[in-house]
């Protein structure tokens, strides 16, 4: 019995603006090569015209990717290599998805005059959830943007005077290390744990502006233990690395939420560093608070990783090992 081959199609595409077309094609046509490799297509370039050959389904997907990204470039969105891969993943999962609605739903940071843009449907849904809910859990592997996007939404809201303070916190016990056994004073001990939060802030605000806001206590970065006994009004609170909280610590943190405040809890349940036998407060909270009105629990997967492409493969390999 002969194998049936997928129906083949040849499509011609023409882009009216040569400069924008070159931006779309990428340096030395690297974006087109990425599409060719991902979809199994043959793409031939002549000026701003393309000839695309392949199976009907793949050609149609390639056409949609190129046309939608071209429209985004026309609106000023700079296309990078990672955007090509993400666009293909997005449309493969949902051929009716609108790339513009995903990529151009930006968080504008006035201080830097930059827009931070969701790169996947899950990231867009996460941003929407943060904007709509006062308590959101963002759970997923490294590189999915769960902490970075939470900080971006919080900084944008702070600069718009929607909140008076931004409080960033992490549990300060990770990988079996305890603060009392580390060298230096308390600040020196906790800084390594909190450094990723500083990095996110410095990417969105000027160095001097961050330091000034910290001095004025508009921004506070502190270990989770420092939250005990407080009630946080008119604040955005982000608890990062929450998988390393105990259930008691998690309950303590969640009950700090005051009036006119918002809390975002982020964590990776595959990276729990608590002692063996100790339950993760994040897992406990998800179990206890599932279906509680007003609380959103949002999950990311490896397809939402937007770091170096190898990060996706690393995450996927470890997940297979865990299985």
C-alpha positions in Angstrom: 0.0 0.0 0.0 1.5 3.4 -1.0 1.9 6.1 1.6 -0.3 9.1 1.1 1.7 12.3 0.9 0.4 15.6 2.3 -1.0 17.9 -0.4 1.7 20.3 -1.7 1.2 24.0 -2.2 3.1 26.9 -3.7 2.3 30.4 -2.5 3.7 33.8 -3.6 3.8 36.6 -1.0 4.6 40.3 -1.7 5.4 42.9 0.9 5.0 46.5 -0.3 7.6 48.1 2.0 11.1 46.8 1.3 12.6 48.1 4.6 9.9 46.5 6.7 10.2 43.3 4.7 13.9 43.1 5.5 13.1 43.6 9.2 10.6 40.7 8.8 13.1 38.5 7.0 15.8 39.1 9.5 19.6 39.6 9.1 20.7 37.3 6.3 17.1 36.0 6.2 17.6 34.3 9.6 13.9 34.7 10.4 12.9 33.0 7.2 15.4 30.2 7.8 13.8 29.7 11.2 10.4 29.4 9.7 11.7 27.0 7.0 13.2 24.7 9.7 10.3 24.8 12.0 7.6 24.2 9.4 9.5 22.1 6.9 9.0 24.7 4.1 11.2 25.9 1.2 11.2 29.8 1.1 12.8 31.6 -1.8 13.5 35.3 -1.6 13.5 37.9 -4.4 13.6 41.4 -3.0 10.5 41.8 -0.9 8.8 38.9 -2.6 8.6 35.3 -1.3 7.9 32.0 -2.9 6.8 29.5 -0.2 6.6 25.7 -1.0 5.4 22.9 1.3 2.4 21.0 2.5 -0.8 23.0 2.3 -1.2 23.2 6.1 2.4 24.3 6.7 2.3 26.9 3.9 -0.9 28.3 5.3 0.6 28.5 8.8 3.8 30.1 7.4 1.7 32.7 5.5 -0.3 33.6 8.7 2.9 34.0 10.7 4.6 36.2 8.2 1.5 38.4 7.5 0.7 38.9 11.2 4.4 39.7 12.1 4.6 42.1 9.2 1.6 44.0 10.5 3.2 44.2 13.9 6.4 45.6 12.4 4.3 48.3 10.7 3.0 49.3 14.1 6.6 49.6 15.5 7.1 46.2 17.1 10.7 45.1 16.7 10.8 41.4 15.7 13.4 39.2 17.3 14.4 35.6 16.6 12.5 34.4 19.7 9.4 36.0 18.4 9.4 33.8 15.3 9.5 30.6 17.3 6.9 31.9 19.7 4.6 33.0 16.9 4.8 29.5 15.3 4.1 27.8 18.7 1.1 30.1 19.4 -0.5 29.5 16.0 0.2 25.8 16.0 -1.7 25.5 19.3 -4.5 27.8 18.1 -4.7 28.7 14.4 -7.3 31.3 15.2 -5.0 33.2 17.7 -4.3 36.8 17.0 -0.6 37.4 17.4 -1.1 41.2 17.7 -3.4 40.8 20.7 -0.7 38.7 22.4 2.4 40.6 21.5 1.1 44.1 21.5 -0.7 44.0 24.9 2.2 45.8 26.4 3.0 47.1 29.9 4.4 50.6 29.4 7.1 51.7 31.8 7.2 55.5 31.6 10.5 55.8 33.4 12.3 53.8 30.8 10.0 54.7 27.9 9.8 51.0 27.2 7.0 48.5 26.7 7.2 45.0 28.2 5.2 42.7 26.0 3.7 39.2 26.6 5.2 36.7 24.2 2.7 33.9 24.7 -1.1 33.6 25.2 -0.4 32.3 28.8 1.7 35.4 29.5 -1.1 37.6 28.2 -3.7 35.8 30.3 -1.4 36.1 33.4 -1.1 39.9 32.9 -4.9 40.2 32.5 -5.4 38.1 35.7 -3.1 40.3 37.7 -4.9 43.4 36.5 -8.3 41.9 37.4 -7.7 40.1 40.6 -6.2 41.1 44.0 -4.6 37.7 44.6 -2.9 35.8 41.8 -0.7 32.7 41.8 1.8 32.4 38.9 3.2 28.9 38.8 5.6 27.5 36.2 9.2 26.7 35.2 12.1 29.1 35.0 12.0 31.5 32.1 8.3 31.8 31.7 8.3 35.4 32.9 6.1 34.9 36.0 8.2 37.1 38.3 9.4 39.6 35.7 5.8 40.3 34.4 4.5 40.6 37.9 7.2 43.2 38.7 6.4 45.0 35.4 2.7 45.3 36.2 3.5 46.4 39.7 6.0 49.0 38.7 3.6 50.4 36.0 0.8 50.6 38.6 3.1 52.3 41.2 4.3 54.9 38.7 0.7 55.7 37.9 0.0 56.3 41.6 -2.5 53.4 41.7 -0.6 52.1 44.8 1.6 53.8 47.3 4.2 51.0 47.8 5.7 48.0 46.2 6.9 45.2 48.4 9.0 42.4 47.0 9.8 39.3 49.1 11.3 35.9 49.0 11.9 33.1 51.5 15.5 33.5 52.6 16.2 29.8 53.1 17.1 27.9 49.9 19.1 24.9 48.9 19.6 23.9 52.5 21.4 27.1 53.5 20.3 29.1 56.6 21.0 32.8 57.2 22.7 32.2 60.5 25.5 30.2 58.9 26.3 32.7 56.2 29.0 35.3 56.6 28.4 39.0 57.0 25.6 41.2 58.5 21.9 40.6 57.9 21.9 42.7 54.7 24.9 40.9 53.3 23.2 37.6 54.1 19.8 38.3 52.5 21.0 40.2 49.4 22.0 37.1 47.3 18.5 35.7 47.8 16.9 38.9 46.7 19.2 39.8 43.9 16.8 38.6 41.1 14.2 41.0 42.3 16.7 43.9 42.2 17.7 42.8 38.7 14.1 43.0 37.5 13.7 46.5 39.0 16.9 47.8 37.5 15.7 46.6 34.1 12.6 48.8 34.4 13.8 51.8 36.4 17.0 53.8 36.5 19.5 52.7 39.1 19.3 55.9 41.0 15.5 55.9 40.9 15.3 52.4 42.4 17.7 53.4 45.2 15.8 56.6 45.9 12.5 54.7 46.1 14.0 52.1 48.4 15.4 54.9 50.7 11.9 56.5 50.7 10.4 53.1 51.4 8.2 53.3 48.3 9.9 50.1 47.3 10.8 47.5 49.9 12.7 44.3 49.2 12.9 42.0 52.2 12.9 38.3 53.2 9.6 36.8 53.9 10.3 36.6 57.6 10.2 40.4 57.8 6.5 40.4 56.8 5.3 38.8 60.1 3.0 41.0 62.2 2.4 43.6 59.4 -0.7 44.6 57.5 0.0 46.0 54.1 -2.4 48.7 52.9 -2.3 50.5 49.5 0.5 48.2 48.3 1.4 45.7 45.6 3.0 42.7 47.2 5.0 40.1 45.2 6.1 36.9 46.9 8.6 35.1 44.7 10.1 31.6 45.0 7.0 30.7 47.0 7.5 27.0 46.6 10.1 27.3 49.4 7.6 28.7 51.9 6.2 26.4 54.5 2.4 26.3 54.8 2.6 28.4 58.0 4.8 31.0 56.2 2.4 31.1 53.2 -0.7 31.6 55.4 1.2 34.4 57.3 2.0 36.1 54.0 -1.4 35.9 52.5 -3.1 37.3 55.6 -0.8 40.4 55.4 -3.0 41.8 52.5 -4.6 45.0 53.6 -7.1 47.4 52.0 -6.6 48.6 48.4 -3.8 46.1 48.0 -2.8 43.4 45.5 -0.6 40.3 45.9 1.1 38.1 43.3 2.6 34.8 44.5 5.1 33.2 42.1 6.9 29.8 42.2 8.1 26.7 40.5 6.8 23.6 42.0 9.5 21.5 40.3 12.2 23.4 42.3 11.3 22.9 45.9 14.4 23.3 48.2 12.7 22.6 51.5 14.0 19.8 53.7 12.8 16.3 52.8 9.4 15.7 54.3 8.5 19.4 54.6 5.4 20.3 52.6 5.6 23.3 50.3 3.4 26.2 51.3 2.7 26.9 47.6 1.4 23.4 46.9 -0.7 23.6 50.1 -2.1 27.0 49.2 -3.1 25.9 45.7 -4.9 22.9 47.2 -6.7 25.0 49.9 -7.5 28.0 47.8 -8.6 26.3 44.6 -12.0 27.6 43.6 -12.0 30.4 46.1 -13.7 33.4 44.6 -11.5 36.3 43.7 -8.3 34.2 43.6 -6.7 33.3 40.3 -4.3 30.4 40.0 -2.4 30.6 36.7 -0.1 27.9 35.3 2.7 28.1 32.8 4.4 25.2 30.9 7.7 24.8 29.1 6.0 26.2 25.9 5.9 29.6 27.7 9.7 29.7 28.3 11.0 32.8 26.5 14.7 32.7 27.4 17.3 31.1 25.2 15.7 28.3 23.2 17.8 25.7 25.0 16.0 26.6 28.3 12.8 25.0 26.8 14.7 21.8 26.0 16.3 21.7 29.4 12.9 22.1 31.1 11.3 19.5 28.9 14.2 17.0 29.5 13.9 17.3 33.2 10.1 16.9 33.1 10.6 13.6 31.1 13.1 12.5 33.8 10.6 13.3 36.6 7.9 11.3 34.8 
